[in-house]
Amino acid sequence: MYMITILVNETQIEIEESANIHQLLQKMNTTIDGIAIAINNKIVSKNSWESQQFNQNDNILIIKATQGG
């Protein structure tokens, strides 16, 4: 198992090279509801989360929708 380092919301994380977005979210205990994912400033559609893998030093941004008033 080969590990790579990625940046998630400005925090370095080590993850398996073969991991996809769903596996990253599980590792981070993050729900898939109400979020958007960008890799290197490009939004990734939810239907690509199972197939989208990461590269060394990718910059991942997890955006959570919030309700306000």
HELIX and SHEET records of a PDB file:
HELIX    1   1 ILE A   21  LYS A   27  1                                   7    
HELIX    2   2 LYS A   46  SER A   48  5                                   3    
SHEET    1   A 5 THR A  11  GLU A  16  0                                        
SHEET    2   A 5 MET A   3  VAL A   8 -1                                        
SHEET    3   A 5 ASN A  59  LYS A  64  1                                        
SHEET    4   A 5 ILE A  35  ILE A  39 -1                                        
SHEET    5   A 5 LYS A  42  VAL A  44 -1                                        
END                                                                             
